[in-house]
Amino acid sequence: MTSCFDREDGTFRVLVNHEEQYSIWPEWKAIPGGWRDTGVLGDKKTCLEHVEKVWTDMRPLSLRRFMDEQCPAEAR
């Protein structure tokens, strides 16, 4: 049986959580807690391309902030 996430022919939306981590989600499924809709809706390929474009740092937001506090930009 094929998962709804494996299908190429469905409509997906791009979600983001409070840590600025991205995911694609089938358009017809309820958005899970802790995630919000970014407004990007399309086929799987379009959504994945958008995620690749905007999610350039895989570190969670809390880790990026912590690292910035430990090592300010001028010291790098």
PDB file of N, CA, C, O and CB in Angstrom:
ATOM      1  N   MET A   1       0.836  -1.180   0.000  1.00  0.00           N
ATOM      2  CA  MET A   1       0.000   0.000   0.000  1.00  0.00           C
ATOM      3  C   MET A   1       0.888   1.253   0.000  1.00  0.00           C
ATOM      4  O   MET A   1       1.883   1.310   0.722  1.00  0.00           O
ATOM      5  CB  MET A   1      -0.955  -0.007   1.221  1.00  0.00           C
ATOM      6  N   THR A   2       0.534   2.224  -0.788  1.00  0.00           N
ATOM      7  CA  THR A   2       1.296   3.462  -0.913  1.00  0.00           C
ATOM      8  C   THR A   2       0.800   4.491   0.101  1.00  0.00           C
ATOM      9  O   THR A   2      -0.404   4.681   0.272  1.00  0.00           O
ATOM     10  CB  THR A   2       1.190   4.022  -2.347  1.00  0.00           C
ATOM     11  N   SER A   3       1.731   5.141   0.759  1.00  0.00           N
ATOM     12  CA  SER A   3       1.401   6.204   1.701  1.00  0.00           C
ATOM     13  C   SER A   3       0.998   7.461   0.930  1.00  0.00           C
ATOM     14  O   SER A   3       1.456   7.675  -0.193  1.00  0.00           O
ATOM     15  CB  SER A   3       2.599   6.499   2.646  1.00  0.00           C
ATOM     16  N   CYS A   4       0.154   8.279   1.524  1.00  0.00           N
ATOM     17  CA  CYS A   4      -0.237   9.539   0.878  1.00  0.00           C
ATOM     18  C   CYS A   4       0.967  10.461   0.699  1.00  0.00           C
ATOM     19  O   CYS A   4       0.921  11.373  -0.127  1.00  0.00           O
ATOM     20  CB  CYS A   4      -1.327  10.250   1.703  1.00  0.00           C
ATOM     21  N   PHE A   5       2.031  10.246   1.448  1.00  0.00           N
ATOM     22  CA  PHE A   5       3.238  11.065   1.320  1.00  0.00           C
ATOM     23  C   PHE A   5       4.104  10.618   0.149  1.00  0.00           C
ATOM     24  O   PHE A   5       4.933  11.383  -0.343  1.00  0.00           O
ATOM     25  CB  PHE A   5       4.048  11.012   2.608  1.00  0.00           C
ATOM     26  N   ASP A   6       3.912   9.383  -0.294  1.00  0.00           N
ATOM     27  CA  ASP A   6       4.698   8.845  -1.405  1.00  0.00           C
ATOM     28  C   ASP A   6       4.102   9.178  -2.765  1.00  0.00           C
ATOM     29  O   ASP A   6       4.781   9.056  -3.784  1.00  0.00           O
ATOM     30  CB  ASP A   6       4.824   7.350  -1.267  1.00  0.00           C
ATOM     31  N   ARG A   7       2.873   9.588  -2.791  1.00  0.00           N
ATOM     32  CA  ARG A   7       2.194   9.865  -4.060  1.00  0.00           C
ATOM     33  C   ARG A   7       2.781  11.106  -4.721  1.00  0.00           C
ATOM     34  O   ARG A   7       3.124  12.081  -4.052  1.00  0.00           O
ATOM     35  CB  ARG A   7       0.681  10.049  -3.837  1.00  0.00           C
ATOM     36  N   GLU A   8       2.888  11.052  -6.023  1.00  0.00           N
ATOM     37  CA  GLU A   8       3.407  12.189  -6.792  1.00  0.00           C
ATOM     38  C   GLU A   8       2.281  13.048  -7.364  1.00  0.00           C
ATOM     39  O   GLU A   8       2.513  14.185  -7.774  1.00  0.00           O
ATOM     40  CB  GLU A   8       4.306  11.693  -7.926  1.00  0.00           C
ATOM     41  N   ASP A   9       1.062  12.506  -7.393  1.00  0.00           N
ATOM     42  CA  ASP A   9      -0.034  13.176  -8.095  1.00  0.00           C
ATOM     43  C   ASP A   9      -0.954  13.987  -7.189  1.00  0.00           C
ATOM     44  O   ASP A   9      -1.939  14.550  -7.666  1.00  0.00           O
ATOM     45  CB  ASP A   9      -0.845  12.164  -8.824  1.00  0.00           C
ATOM     46  N   GLY A  10      -0.658  14.059  -5.909  1.00  0.00           N
ATOM     47  CA  GLY A  10      -1.526  14.798  -5.002  1.00  0.00           C
ATOM     48  C   GLY A  10      -1.148  16.266  -4.904  1.00  0.00           C
ATOM     49  O   GLY A  10      -0.159  16.715  -5.484  1.00  0.00           O
ATOM     50  N   THR A  11      -1.954  16.997  -4.161  1.00  0.00           N
ATOM     51  CA  THR A  11      -1.668  18.394  -3.871  1.00  0.00           C
ATOM     52  C   THR A  11      -1.133  18.467  -2.446  1.00  0.00           C
ATOM     53  O   THR A  11      -1.698  17.887  -1.519  1.00  0.00           O
ATOM     54  CB  THR A  11      -2.942  19.295  -4.053  1.00  0.00           C
ATOM     55  N   PHE A  12      -0.039  19.187  -2.297  1.00  0.00           N
ATOM     56  CA  PHE A  12       0.613  19.311  -0.999  1.00  0.00           C
ATOM     57  C   PHE A  12       0.688  20.772  -0.594  1.00  0.00           C
ATOM     58  O   PHE A  12       0.538  21.674  -1.418  1.00  0.00           O
ATOM     59  CB  PHE A  12       2.019  18.688  -1.031  1.00  0.00           C
ATOM     60  N   ARG A  13       0.921  20.984   0.687  1.00  0.00           N
ATOM     61  CA  ARG A  13       1.183  22.325   1.205  1.00  0.00           C
ATOM     62  C   ARG A  13       2.514  22.276   1.944  1.00  0.00           C
ATOM     63  O   ARG A  13       2.931  21.219   2.417  1.00  0.00           O
ATOM     64  CB  ARG A  13       0.021  22.824   2.147  1.00  0.00           C
ATOM     65  N   VAL A  14       3.170  23.411   2.040  1.00  0.00           N
ATOM     66  CA  VAL A  14       4.426  23.500   2.777  1.00  0.00           C
ATOM     67  C   VAL A  14       4.106  24.015   4.178  1.00  0.00           C
ATOM     68  O   VAL A  14       3.433  25.032   4.350  1.00  0.00           O
ATOM     69  CB  VAL A  14       5.462  24.436   2.044  1.00  0.00           C
ATOM     70  N   LEU A  15       4.606  23.288   5.169  1.00  0.00           N
ATOM     71  CA  LEU A  15       4.417  23.667   6.567  1.00  0.00           C
ATOM     72  C   LEU A  15       5.759  24.054   7.175  1.00  0.00           C
ATOM     73  O   LEU A  15       6.818  23.667   6.681  1.00  0.00           O
ATOM     74  CB  LEU A  15       3.766  22.514   7.370  1.00  0.00           C
ATOM     75  N   VAL A  16       5.693  24.824   8.257  1.00  0.00           N
ATOM     76  CA  VAL A  16       6.893  25.180   9.015  1.00  0.00           C
ATOM     77  C   VAL A  16       6.527  25.132  10.499  1.00  0.00           C
ATOM     78  O   VAL A  16       5.393  25.428  10.874  1.00  0.00           O
ATOM     79  CB  VAL A  16       7.444  26.607   8.601  1.00  0.00           C
ATOM     80  N   ASN A  17       7.491  24.759  11.338  1.00  0.00           N
ATOM     81  CA  ASN A  17       7.224  24.739  12.773  1.00  0.00           C
ATOM     82  C   ASN A  17       7.969  25.875  13.474  1.00  0.00           C
ATOM     83  O   ASN A  17       8.636  26.681  12.825  1.00  0.00           O
ATOM     84  CB  ASN A  17       7.628  23.382  13.376  1.00  0.00           C
ATOM     85  N   HIS A  18       7.853  25.934  14.796  1.00  0.00           N
ATOM     86  CA  HIS A  18       8.460  27.036  15.559  1.00  0.00           C
ATOM     87  C   HIS A  18       9.986  27.017  15.512  1.00  0.00           C
ATOM     88  O   HIS A  18      10.625  28.015  15.843  1.00  0.00           O
ATOM     89  CB  HIS A  18       8.002  26.977  17.003  1.00  0.00           C
ATOM     90  N   GLU A  19      10.571  25.900  15.108  1.00  0.00           N
ATOM     91  CA  GLU A  19      12.027  25.794  14.975  1.00  0.00           C
ATOM     92  C   GLU A  19      12.484  26.090  13.542  1.00  0.00           C
ATOM     93  O   GLU A  19      13.650  25.892  13.202  1.00  0.00           O
ATOM     94  CB  GLU A  19      12.496  24.393  15.393  1.00  0.00           C
ATOM     95  N   GLU A  20      11.560  26.563  12.715  1.00  0.00           N
ATOM     96  CA  GLU A  20      11.818  26.873  11.302  1.00  0.00           C
ATOM     97  C   GLU A  20      12.291  25.647  10.526  1.00  0.00           C
ATOM     98  O   GLU A  20      13.159  25.735   9.657  1.00  0.00           O
ATOM     99  CB  GLU A  20      12.858  27.984  11.189  1.00  0.00           C
ATOM    100  N   GLN A  21      11.698  24.504  10.862  1.00  0.00           N
ATOM    101  CA  GLN A  21      11.914  23.270  10.111  1.00  0.00           C
ATOM    102  C   GLN A  21      10.721  23.113   9.183  1.00  0.00           C
ATOM    103  O   GLN A  21       9.588  23.386   9.578  1.00  0.00           O
ATOM    104  CB  GLN A  21      12.084  22.015  11.064  1.00  0.00           C
ATOM    105  N   TYR A  22      10.963  22.678   7.962  1.00  0.00           N
ATOM    106  CA  TYR A  22       9.928  22.615   6.938  1.00  0.00           C
ATOM    107  C   TYR A  22       9.506  21.186   6.653  1.00  0.00           C
ATOM    108  O   TYR A  22      10.259  20.236   6.864  1.00  0.00           O
ATOM    109  CB  TYR A  22      10.410  23.272   5.665  1.00  0.00           C
ATOM    110  N   SER A  23       8.283  21.063   6.167  1.00  0.00           N
ATOM    111  CA  SER A  23       7.742  19.768   5.771  1.00  0.00           C
ATOM    112  C   SER A  23       6.707  19.999   4.681  1.00  0.00           C
ATOM    113  O   SER A  23       6.127  21.079   4.575  1.00  0.00           O
ATOM    114  CB  SER A  23       7.118  19.013   6.988  1.00  0.00           C
ATOM    115  N   ILE A  24       6.485  18.970   3.874  1.00  0.00           N
ATOM    116  CA  ILE A  24       5.342  19.032   2.965  1.00  0.00           C
ATOM    117  C   ILE A  24       4.272  18.121   3.550  1.00  0.00           C
ATOM    118  O   ILE A  24       4.575  17.127   4.210  1.00  0.00           O
ATOM    119  CB  ILE A  24       5.732  18.605   1.488  1.00  0.00           C
ATOM    120  N   TRP A  25       3.015  18.477   3.296  1.00  0.00           N
ATOM    121  CA  TRP A  25       1.890  17.787   3.914  1.00  0.00           C
ATOM    122  C   TRP A  25       0.755  17.696   2.907  1.00  0.00           C
ATOM    123  O   TRP A  25       0.469  18.673   2.215  1.00  0.00           O
ATOM    124  CB  TRP A  25       1.428  18.514   5.206  1.00  0.00           C
ATOM    125  N   PRO A  26       0.103  16.545   2.811  1.00  0.00           N
ATOM    126  CA  PRO A  26      -1.030  16.447   1.886  1.00  0.00           C
ATOM    127  C   PRO A  26      -2.071  17.524   2.196  1.00  0.00           C
ATOM    128  O   PRO A  26      -2.423  17.743   3.355  1.00  0.00           O
ATOM    129  CB  PRO A  26      -1.673  15.042   1.963  1.00  0.00           C
ATOM    130  N   GLU A  27      -2.546  18.174   1.175  1.00  0.00           N
ATOM    131  CA  GLU A  27      -3.471  19.305   1.320  1.00  0.00           C
ATOM    132  C   GLU A  27      -4.746  18.911   2.050  1.00  0.00           C
ATOM    133  O   GLU A  27      -5.307  19.725   2.783  1.00  0.00           O
ATOM    134  CB  GLU A  27      -3.823  19.875  -0.045  1.00  0.00           C
ATOM    135  N   TRP A  28      -5.211  17.698   1.870  1.00  0.00           N
ATOM    136  CA  TRP A  28      -6.480  17.265   2.448  1.00  0.00           C
ATOM    137  C   TRP A  28      -6.367  16.847   3.912  1.00  0.00           C
ATOM    138  O   TRP A  28      -7.386  16.691   4.584  1.00  0.00           O
ATOM    139  CB  TRP A  28      -7.033  16.124   1.647  1.00  0.00           C
ATOM    140  N   LYS A  29      -5.145  16.662   4.417  1.00  0.00           N
ATOM    141  CA  LYS A  29      -4.967  16.244   5.815  1.00  0.00           C
ATOM    142  C   LYS A  29      -4.919  17.470   6.724  1.00  0.00           C
ATOM    143  O   LYS A  29      -4.409  18.524   6.344  1.00  0.00           O
ATOM    144  CB  LYS A  29      -3.671  15.401   5.979  1.00  0.00           C
ATOM    145  N   ALA A  30      -5.457  17.312   7.921  1.00  0.00           N
ATOM    146  CA  ALA A  30      -5.406  18.394   8.907  1.00  0.00           C
ATOM    147  C   ALA A  30      -3.946  18.696   9.255  1.00  0.00           C
ATOM    148  O   ALA A  30      -3.113  17.795   9.348  1.00  0.00           O
ATOM    149  CB  ALA A  30      -6.212  18.017  10.191  1.00  0.00           C
ATOM    150  N   ILE A  31      -3.665  19.965   9.443  1.00  0.00           N
ATOM    151  CA  ILE A  31      -2.307  20.376   9.804  1.00  0.00           C
ATOM    152  C   ILE A  31      -2.054  19.952  11.253  1.00  0.00           C
ATOM    153  O   ILE A  31      -2.846  20.269  12.140  1.00  0.00           O
ATOM    154  CB  ILE A  31      -2.109  21.932   9.622  1.00  0.00           C
ATOM    155  N   PRO A  32      -0.952  19.237  11.491  1.00  0.00           N
ATOM    156  CA  PRO A  32      -0.682  18.765  12.851  1.00  0.00           C
ATOM    157  C   PRO A  32      -0.296  19.902  13.792  1.00  0.00           C
ATOM    158  O   PRO A  32       0.189  20.948  13.362  1.00  0.00           O
ATOM    159  CB  PRO A  32       0.422  17.724  12.831  1.00  0.00           C
ATOM    160  N   GLY A  33      -0.521  19.674  15.078  1.00  0.00           N
ATOM    161  CA  GLY A  33      -0.167  20.657  16.090  1.00  0.00           C
ATOM    162  C   GLY A  33       1.303  21.020  16.023  1.00  0.00           C
ATOM    163  O   GLY A  33       2.152  20.163  15.775  1.00  0.00           O
ATOM    164  N   GLY A  34       1.601  22.285  16.243  1.00  0.00           N
ATOM    165  CA  GLY A  34       2.983  22.743  16.225  1.00  0.00           C
ATOM    166  C   GLY A  34       3.477  23.165  14.851  1.00  0.00           C
ATOM    167  O   GLY A  34       4.605  23.638  14.711  1.00  0.00           O
ATOM    168  N   TRP A  35       2.644  22.997  13.848  1.00  0.00           N
ATOM    169  CA  TRP A  35       3.008  23.357  12.480  1.00  0.00           C
ATOM    170  C   TRP A  35       2.027  24.396  11.968  1.00  0.00           C
ATOM    171  O   TRP A  35       0.877  24.446  12.404  1.00  0.00           O
ATOM    172  CB  TRP A  35       3.025  22.109  11.553  1.00  0.00           C
ATOM    173  N   ARG A  36       2.493  25.232  11.030  1.00  0.00           N
ATOM    174  CA  ARG A  36       1.591  26.208  10.399  1.00  0.00           C
ATOM    175  C   ARG A  36       1.822  26.197   8.894  1.00  0.00           C
ATOM    176  O   ARG A  36       2.893  25.839   8.404  1.00  0.00           O
ATOM    177  CB  ARG A  36       1.814  27.643  10.979  1.00  0.00           C
ATOM    178  N   ASP A  37       0.799  26.595   8.197  1.00  0.00           N
ATOM    179  CA  ASP A  37       0.824  26.650   6.738  1.00  0.00           C
ATOM    180  C   ASP A  37       1.625  27.873   6.291  1.00  0.00           C
ATOM    181  O   ASP A  37       1.430  28.969   6.818  1.00  0.00           O
ATOM    182  CB  ASP A  37      -0.622  26.696   6.159  1.00  0.00           C
ATOM    183  N   THR A  38       2.518  27.692   5.330  1.00  0.00           N
ATOM    184  CA  THR A  38       3.305  28.816   4.803  1.00  0.00           C
ATOM    185  C   THR A  38       2.585  29.533   3.668  1.00  0.00           C
ATOM    186  O   THR A  38       2.999  30.613   3.247  1.00  0.00           O
ATOM    187  CB  THR A  38       4.666  28.326   4.317  1.00  0.00           C
ATOM    188  N   GLY A  39       1.502  28.927   3.172  1.00  0.00           N
ATOM    189  CA  GLY A  39       0.783  29.503   2.042  1.00  0.00           C
ATOM    190  C   GLY A  39       1.205  28.940   0.701  1.00  0.00           C
ATOM    191  O   GLY A  39       0.625  29.288  -0.327  1.00  0.00           O
ATOM    192  N   VAL A  40       2.208  28.072   0.697  1.00  0.00           N
ATOM    193  CA  VAL A  40       2.665  27.452  -0.550  1.00  0.00           C
ATOM    194  C   VAL A  40       1.887  26.160  -0.746  1.00  0.00           C
ATOM    195  O   VAL A  40       1.885  25.285   0.119  1.00  0.00           O
ATOM    196  CB  VAL A  40       4.212  27.180  -0.527  1.00  0.00           C
ATOM    197  N   LEU A  41       1.232  26.052  -1.885  1.00  0.00           N
ATOM    198  CA  LEU A  41       0.391  24.906  -2.212  1.00  0.00           C
ATOM    199  C   LEU A  41       0.698  24.502  -3.642  1.00  0.00           C
ATOM    200  O   LEU A  41       0.790  25.358  -4.522  1.00  0.00           O
ATOM    201  CB  LEU A  41      -1.132  25.232  -2.027  1.00  0.00           C
ATOM    202  N   GLY A  42       0.857  23.204  -3.884  1.00  0.00           N
ATOM    203  CA  GLY A  42       1.140  22.756  -5.242  1.00  0.00           C
ATOM    204  C   GLY A  42       1.391  21.270  -5.294  1.00  0.00           C
ATOM    205  O   GLY A  42       1.112  20.546  -4.339  1.00  0.00           O
ATOM    206  N   ASP A  43       1.919  20.821  -6.416  1.00  0.00           N
ATOM    207  CA  ASP A  43       2.246  19.404  -6.516  1.00  0.00           C
ATOM    208  C   ASP A  43       3.497  19.135  -5.672  1.00  0.00           C
ATOM    209  O   ASP A  43       4.154  20.063  -5.201  1.00  0.00           O
ATOM    210  CB  ASP A  43       2.470  18.978  -8.012  1.00  0.00           C
ATOM    211  N   LYS A  44       3.806  17.865  -5.492  1.00  0.00           N
ATOM    212  CA  LYS A  44       4.911  17.477  -4.616  1.00  0.00           C
ATOM    213  C   LYS A  44       6.226  18.110  -5.056  1.00  0.00           C
ATOM    214  O   LYS A  44       6.980  18.615  -4.224  1.00  0.00           O
ATOM    215  CB  LYS A  44       5.052  15.960  -4.586  1.00  0.00           C
ATOM    216  N   LYS A  45       6.503  18.088  -6.340  1.00  0.00           N
ATOM    217  CA  LYS A  45       7.758  18.629  -6.873  1.00  0.00           C
ATOM    218  C   LYS A  45       7.878  20.121  -6.567  1.00  0.00           C
ATOM    219  O   LYS A  45       8.931  20.579  -6.124  1.00  0.00           O
ATOM    220  CB  LYS A  45       7.845  18.390  -8.394  1.00  0.00           C
ATOM    221  N   THR A  46       6.822  20.869  -6.797  1.00  0.00           N
ATOM    222  CA  THR A  46       6.825  22.312  -6.541  1.00  0.00           C
ATOM    223  C   THR A  46       7.080  22.607  -5.070  1.00  0.00           C
ATOM    224  O   THR A  46       7.869  23.490  -4.732  1.00  0.00           O
ATOM    225  CB  THR A  46       5.496  22.936  -6.976  1.00  0.00           C
ATOM    226  N   CYS A  47       6.409  21.862  -4.198  1.00  0.00           N
ATOM    227  CA  CYS A  47       6.574  22.083  -2.759  1.00  0.00           C
ATOM    228  C   CYS A  47       7.986  21.731  -2.301  1.00  0.00           C
ATOM    229  O   CYS A  47       8.583  22.465  -1.513  1.00  0.00           O
ATOM    230  CB  CYS A  47       5.551  21.259  -1.974  1.00  0.00           C
ATOM    231  N   LEU A  48       8.522  20.616  -2.788  1.00  0.00           N
ATOM    232  CA  LEU A  48       9.884  20.230  -2.414  1.00  0.00           C
ATOM    233  C   LEU A  48      10.909  21.242  -2.922  1.00  0.00           C
ATOM    234  O   LEU A  48      11.883  21.536  -2.229  1.00  0.00           O
ATOM    235  CB  LEU A  48      10.209  18.838  -2.960  1.00  0.00           C
ATOM    236  N   GLU A  49      10.701  21.770  -4.113  1.00  0.00           N
ATOM    237  CA  GLU A  49      11.607  22.797  -4.643  1.00  0.00           C
ATOM    238  C   GLU A  49      11.581  24.046  -3.764  1.00  0.00           C
ATOM    239  O   GLU A  49      12.619  24.658  -3.512  1.00  0.00           O
ATOM    240  CB  GLU A  49      11.224  23.160  -6.094  1.00  0.00           C
ATOM    241  N   HIS A  50      10.389  24.418  -3.302  1.00  0.00           N
ATOM    242  CA  HIS A  50      10.275  25.585  -2.423  1.00  0.00           C
ATOM    243  C   HIS A  50      11.031  25.336  -1.114  1.00  0.00           C
ATOM    244  O   HIS A  50      11.770  26.203  -0.647  1.00  0.00           O
ATOM    245  CB  HIS A  50       8.785  25.908  -2.134  1.00  0.00           C
ATOM    246  N   VAL A  51      10.846  24.160  -0.529  1.00  0.00           N
ATOM    247  CA  VAL A  51      11.537  23.831   0.721  1.00  0.00           C
ATOM    248  C   VAL A  51      13.048  23.891   0.521  1.00  0.00           C
ATOM    249  O   VAL A  51      13.759  24.444   1.360  1.00  0.00           O
ATOM    250  CB  VAL A  51      11.117  22.431   1.226  1.00  0.00           C
ATOM    251  N   GLU A  52      13.541  23.335  -0.566  1.00  0.00           N
ATOM    252  CA  GLU A  52      14.986  23.374  -0.838  1.00  0.00           C
ATOM    253  C   GLU A  52      15.496  24.806  -0.962  1.00  0.00           C
ATOM    254  O   GLU A  52      16.625  25.105  -0.573  1.00  0.00           O
ATOM    255  CB  GLU A  52      15.308  22.598  -2.119  1.00  0.00           C
ATOM    256  N   LYS A  53      14.662  25.688  -1.505  1.00  0.00           N
ATOM    257  CA  LYS A  53      15.055  27.086  -1.706  1.00  0.00           C
ATOM    258  C   LYS A  53      15.105  27.856  -0.378  1.00  0.00           C
ATOM    259  O   LYS A  53      16.029  28.639  -0.155  1.00  0.00           O
ATOM    260  CB  LYS A  53      14.080  27.773  -2.674  1.00  0.00           C
ATOM    261  N   VAL A  54      14.126  27.642   0.497  1.00  0.00           N
ATOM    262  CA  VAL A  54      14.028  28.459   1.710  1.00  0.00           C
ATOM    263  C   VAL A  54      14.683  27.842   2.941  1.00  0.00           C
ATOM    264  O   VAL A  54      15.058  28.569   3.861  1.00  0.00           O
ATOM    265  CB  VAL A  54      12.595  28.724   2.011  1.00  0.00           C
ATOM    266  N   TRP A  55      14.828  26.521   2.982  1.00  0.00           N
ATOM    267  CA  TRP A  55      15.394  25.877   4.170  1.00  0.00           C
ATOM    268  C   TRP A  55      16.869  25.616   3.924  1.00  0.00           C
ATOM    269  O   TRP A  55      17.272  24.501   3.594  1.00  0.00           O
ATOM    270  CB  TRP A  55      14.644  24.550   4.511  1.00  0.00           C
ATOM    271  N   THR A  56      17.658  26.649   4.086  1.00  0.00           N
ATOM    272  CA  THR A  56      19.079  26.565   3.745  1.00  0.00           C
ATOM    273  C   THR A  56      19.958  26.194   4.930  1.00  0.00           C
ATOM    274  O   THR A  56      21.129  25.861   4.746  1.00  0.00           O
ATOM    275  CB  THR A  56      19.543  27.876   3.175  1.00  0.00           C
ATOM    276  N   ASP A  57      19.425  26.243   6.123  1.00  0.00           N
ATOM    277  CA  ASP A  57      20.177  25.882   7.324  1.00  0.00           C
ATOM    278  C   ASP A  57      19.344  24.865   8.094  1.00  0.00           C
ATOM    279  O   ASP A  57      18.295  25.203   8.643  1.00  0.00           O
ATOM    280  CB  ASP A  57      20.504  27.148   8.212  1.00  0.00           C
ATOM    281  N   MET A  58      19.806  23.631   8.132  1.00  0.00           N
ATOM    282  CA  MET A  58      19.040  22.543   8.732  1.00  0.00           C
ATOM    283  C   MET A  58      18.997  22.600  10.258  1.00  0.00           C
ATOM    284  O   MET A  58      18.208  21.895  10.887  1.00  0.00           O
ATOM    285  CB  MET A  58      19.615  21.227   8.299  1.00  0.00           C
ATOM    286  N   ARG A  59      19.841  23.433  10.847  1.00  0.00           N
ATOM    287  CA  ARG A  59      19.838  23.513  12.308  1.00  0.00           C
ATOM    288  C   ARG A  59      18.532  24.129  12.798  1.00  0.00           C
ATOM    289  O   ARG A  59      18.033  25.081  12.198  1.00  0.00           O
ATOM    290  CB  ARG A  59      21.042  24.337  12.812  1.00  0.00           C
ATOM    291  N   PRO A  60      17.970  23.589  13.893  1.00  0.00           N
ATOM    292  CA  PRO A  60      16.772  24.200  14.462  1.00  0.00           C
ATOM    293  C   PRO A  60      17.060  25.647  14.887  1.00  0.00           C
ATOM    294  O   PRO A  60      18.197  25.989  15.213  1.00  0.00           O
ATOM    295  CB  PRO A  60      16.266  23.373  15.670  1.00  0.00           C
ATOM    296  N   LEU A  61      16.040  26.478  14.879  1.00  0.00           N
ATOM    297  CA  LEU A  61      16.188  27.888  15.236  1.00  0.00           C
ATOM    298  C   LEU A  61      16.817  28.053  16.615  1.00  0.00           C
ATOM    299  O   LEU A  61      17.678  28.914  16.796  1.00  0.00           O
ATOM    300  CB  LEU A  61      14.833  28.588  15.195  1.00  0.00           C
ATOM    301  N   SER A  62      16.404  27.249  17.584  1.00  0.00           N
ATOM    302  CA  SER A  62      16.958  27.378  18.938  1.00  0.00           C
ATOM    303  C   SER A  62      18.463  27.119  18.951  1.00  0.00           C
ATOM    304  O   SER A  62      19.189  27.790  19.685  1.00  0.00           O
ATOM    305  CB  SER A  62      16.254  26.407  19.896  1.00  0.00           C
ATOM    306  N   LEU A  63      18.941  26.182  18.171  1.00  0.00           N
ATOM    307  CA  LEU A  63      20.377  25.913  18.097  1.00  0.00           C
ATOM    308  C   LEU A  63      21.110  27.065  17.415  1.00  0.00           C
ATOM    309  O   LEU A  63      22.185  27.465  17.861  1.00  0.00           O
ATOM    310  CB  LEU A  63      20.640  24.600  17.345  1.00  0.00           C
ATOM    311  N   ARG A  64      20.539  27.597  16.341  1.00  0.00           N
ATOM    312  CA  ARG A  64      21.175  28.733  15.659  1.00  0.00           C
ATOM    313  C   ARG A  64      21.306  29.921  16.608  1.00  0.00           C
ATOM    314  O   ARG A  64      22.346  30.579  16.651  1.00  0.00           O
ATOM    315  CB  ARG A  64      20.366  29.139  14.406  1.00  0.00           C
ATOM    316  N   ARG A  65      20.244  30.191  17.368  1.00  0.00           N
ATOM    317  CA  ARG A  65      20.290  31.309  18.320  1.00  0.00           C
ATOM    318  C   ARG A  65      21.338  31.064  19.405  1.00  0.00           C
ATOM    319  O   ARG A  65      22.101  31.964  19.755  1.00  0.00           O
ATOM    320  CB  ARG A  65      18.907  31.525  18.963  1.00  0.00           C
ATOM    321  N   PHE A  66      21.369  29.851  19.929  1.00  0.00           N
ATOM    322  CA  PHE A  66      22.353  29.510  20.954  1.00  0.00           C
ATOM    323  C   PHE A  66      23.767  29.693  20.423  1.00  0.00           C
ATOM    324  O   PHE A  66      24.614  30.282  21.094  1.00  0.00           O
ATOM    325  CB  PHE A  66      22.150  28.068  21.438  1.00  0.00           C
ATOM    326  N   MET A  67      24.019  29.197  19.240  1.00  0.00           N
ATOM    327  CA  MET A  67      25.357  29.306  18.654  1.00  0.00           C
ATOM    328  C   MET A  67      25.730  30.761  18.395  1.00  0.00           C
ATOM    329  O   MET A  67      26.884  31.148  18.574  1.00  0.00           O
ATOM    330  CB  MET A  67      25.436  28.507  17.350  1.00  0.00           C
ATOM    331  N   ASP A  68      24.756  31.570  17.974  1.00  0.00           N
ATOM    332  CA  ASP A  68      25.015  32.996  17.749  1.00  0.00           C
ATOM    333  C   ASP A  68      25.369  33.704  19.059  1.00  0.00           C
ATOM    334  O   ASP A  68      26.211  34.602  19.077  1.00  0.00           O
ATOM    335  CB  ASP A  68      23.789  33.668  17.098  1.00  0.00           C
ATOM    336  N   GLU A  69      24.720  33.295  20.155  1.00  0.00           N
ATOM    337  CA  GLU A  69      25.026  33.887  21.457  1.00  0.00           C
ATOM    338  C   GLU A  69      26.426  33.493  21.925  1.00  0.00           C
ATOM    339  O   GLU A  69      27.128  34.292  22.545  1.00  0.00           O
ATOM    340  CB  GLU A  69      23.982  33.459  22.497  1.00  0.00           C
ATOM    341  N   GLN A  70      26.821  32.275  21.629  1.00  0.00           N
ATOM    342  CA  GLN A  70      28.121  31.771  22.064  1.00  0.00           C
ATOM    343  C   GLN A  70      29.267  32.328  21.229  1.00  0.00           C
ATOM    344  O   GLN A  70      30.382  32.507  21.719  1.00  0.00           O
ATOM    345  CB  GLN A  70      28.135  30.260  22.005  1.00  0.00           C
ATOM    346  N   CYS A  71      28.979  32.596  19.975  1.00  0.00           N
ATOM    347  CA  CYS A  71      30.017  33.046  19.046  1.00  0.00           C
ATOM    348  C   CYS A  71      29.426  34.137  18.155  1.00  0.00           C
ATOM    349  O   CYS A  71      28.950  33.843  17.059  1.00  0.00           O
ATOM    350  CB  CYS A  71      30.570  31.854  18.185  1.00  0.00           C
ATOM    351  N   PRO A  72      29.450  35.386  18.608  1.00  0.00           N
ATOM    352  CA  PRO A  72      28.884  36.475  17.801  1.00  0.00           C
ATOM    353  C   PRO A  72      29.516  36.548  16.410  1.00  0.00           C
ATOM    354  O   PRO A  72      30.646  36.105  16.204  1.00  0.00           O
ATOM    355  CB  PRO A  72      29.069  37.810  18.521  1.00  0.00           C
ATOM    356  N   ALA A  73      28.788  37.098  15.485  1.00  0.00           N
ATOM    357  CA  ALA A  73      29.209  37.157  14.077  1.00  0.00           C
ATOM    358  C   ALA A  73      30.573  37.817  13.912  1.00  0.00           C
ATOM    359  O   ALA A  73      31.367  37.389  13.074  1.00  0.00           O
ATOM    360  CB  ALA A  73      28.175  37.912  13.252  1.00  0.00           C
ATOM    361  N   GLU A  74      30.857  38.854  14.701  1.00  0.00           N
ATOM    362  CA  GLU A  74      32.136  39.535  14.517  1.00  0.00           C
ATOM    363  C   GLU A  74      33.324  38.676  14.943  1.00  0.00           C
ATOM    364  O   GLU A  74      34.453  38.952  14.538  1.00  0.00           O
ATOM    365  CB  GLU A  74      32.143  40.831  15.293  1.00  0.00           C
ATOM    366  N   ALA A  75      33.096  37.647  15.747  1.00  0.00           N
ATOM    367  CA  ALA A  75      34.184  36.760  16.182  1.00  0.00           C
ATOM    368  C   ALA A  75      34.401  35.602  15.213  1.00  0.00           C
ATOM    369  O   ALA A  75      35.390  34.877  15.330  1.00  0.00           O
ATOM    370  CB  ALA A  75      33.891  36.213  17.576  1.00  0.00           C
ATOM    371  N   ARG A  76      33.500  35.421  14.272  1.00  0.00           N
ATOM    372  CA  ARG A  76      33.620  34.295  13.325  1.00  0.00           C
ATOM    373  C   ARG A  76      34.558  34.590  12.203  1.00  0.00           C
ATOM    374  O   ARG A  76      34.762  33.745  11.331  1.00  0.00           O
ATOM    375  CB  ARG A  76      32.284  33.934  12.757  1.00  0.00           C
TER     376      ARG A  76
END
